[in-house]
Amino acid sequence: MEKAMNLTYGDLILIEMALVEKMGQLDLSMQCGIYYSELIGKIEYQLQEMRTAGEASAGTDLSADPPRT
């Protein structure tokens, strides 16, 4: 699948934050509210895919808590 642009992990987080902030002003039962929810879900999916790819290339599990000393 070709991508139109390469968004970084940080880019997606900022976009998600902006959408979540705006979402507070929407009626989630309206079509635009439903679309916002779906779009945030897509962003969350992309973030998870990027995180999983990063963990695989680094050979570490970034989701685990670091060991405490």
N, C-alpha and C positions, 0 to 999 in steps of 0.2 A: 504494500500500500504506500503510495507516494504521499508525502506531507508537503503542504504548501509552504510552511515555515518551520524552523527548528526552534521550538520554545524550550527553555531550560526549566529545570525543576523549580528554581526561584521565580521564574516568570509565571508558571502555572499557579504557584502559591499566591502570588500577588493578584492574579486574575480571580482566583477563588475568593480571596478576601474581599475584593471589590464587589463581587456578585453576592456574597453573603451579607455585606453591609446594605446593599440595595434591596435585597430580598426581604428585609425587615419592613419595608414600606409596601410590599405587594400582598395581594390576597392570593394565597396559594391554591385556592380553588379555581381561580381564573386561568385561562390558557397560558398567559404570560408567566404566571407563578409556577405552573406545571413545567413549562419549558425551562425556567430558571433551575428548578429542582433537577431536571434531567441533565442539564448542562453541568451543574456542579457534580453530579454523579459521573459524568464523562471525565471531568477534570480529576476527580478522585481516582478513577480507574487509571488514567495516564500517570498520575503521581505514583501509584502502586507499581505499575509496570516499570517505571524508571527506577524506583527504589529496588525492585527485585533484580533488574538488570545490573544495577550498581553493586548489589550484594554478590551476585554471581561472579562478576568480573573481579571483585576484591576478595572473594572467597571468605566473606564474613557474613554474619547475620546481624544487621544493623538494628533489627527490631528488639533484640534482647537487651536487657539492662546490663550496663558494664559491671564487671566484678568490683566489689567493694573491698577496700583494704583497711 
